[in-house]
Amino acid sequence: MKARTKQRVRKRSADIIPPNPILRQDADAIRALGRGSFDNFVEIGRRLERDRKILKKQGAWLAWLKAEFSWSRRTADRFIAIFEAETTGHLRNLRTAAAALPLTAIYALAKASPEVVADVERRLAGGERVKAREIVASNSRLFSIG
């Protein structure tokens, strides 16, 4: 996004988004974390979940995402899903293997069934490459059968 466009979005959003030092700190931290590692994805999701709780009460969640990152709700939801899956232990065995997976595959695993996660763990342990579309297809097949 060009600098002028970003400034305009921020000005319009300033009317909606309440001043809050936690939001500013989180936005800066999320930008600094980038999208480099599984741990970063989890931390981004943790911060976004906290920020969503603050902003949803005031109806400013989507405006804040747009103003700070030019992200959709779907993008934020994916990071939050990774955080929640890690927190609940759904992805506990994939922490080290996640380095071999693209972000799209990690998003898919965060929403996948335990059976699909176990299959991916087994395949990665055997040295196999796993693509995100295979994870999505496996999860879809499992639910269409059951």
C-alpha positions, 0 to 999 in steps of 0.5 A, spaced: 500 500 500 502 506 498 504 511 503 499 516 501 493 511 501 495 508 508 495 515 511 488 516 508 486 509 511 489 511 518 486 518 518 479 515 517 480 509 522 482 514 527 475 516 528 473 509 529 479 506 533 480 508 540 487 510 542 490 504 546 497 503 548 497 496 548 494 496 540 500 500 538 505 496 542 502 490 538 501 493 531 509 495 532 510 488 535 506 484 529 510 488 524 517 486 527 515 479 527 513 478 520 512 472 518 518 468 519 517 462 523 512 458 527 513 461 533 512 468 530 505 465 527 503 463 534 505 470 537 502 474 532 496 470 533 496 471 541 497 478 540 491 479 535 486 475 539 488 480 545 487 486 540 480 483 537 477 482 544 479 490 545 476 492 539 470 488 537 467 491 543 467 498 540 466 495 533 473 497 531 476 490 529 476 490 522 478 498 521 484 497 525 486 491 521 485 495 515 489 501 518 495 497 521 496 491 516 491 492 510 489 485 512 482 482 512 479 478 517 480 472 514 488 473 515 487 475 522 483 469 523 488 464 520 493 467 525 489 466 531 487 459 529 494 457 529 495 460 536 489 457 539 491 450 535 498 451 539 495 453 545 490 447 546 496 442 543 493 441 537 499 442 533 504 440 539 508 435 535 509 439 529 513 445 532 519 443 529 516 440 523 513 447 521 519 450 519 518 445 513 511 447 511 509 453 508 504 458 512 498 456 508 499 449 510 500 451 517 493 455 517 490 448 514 493 444 519 490 449 525 483 447 522 484 440 521 482 434 524 487 430 529 487 425 524 489 429 519 495 432 523 497 425 525 498 423 518 502 430 516 506 428 522 507 421 520 509 423 513 514 429 515 517 424 520 518 420 514 522 425 510 516 426 505 514 433 503 506 435 504 503 441 500 497 445 503 492 443 498 493 435 500 492 437 507 485 441 505 483 435 501 485 430 506 480 434 511 475 435 506 475 427 505 475 425 512 469 430 513 465 427 507 466 420 509 464 421 516 
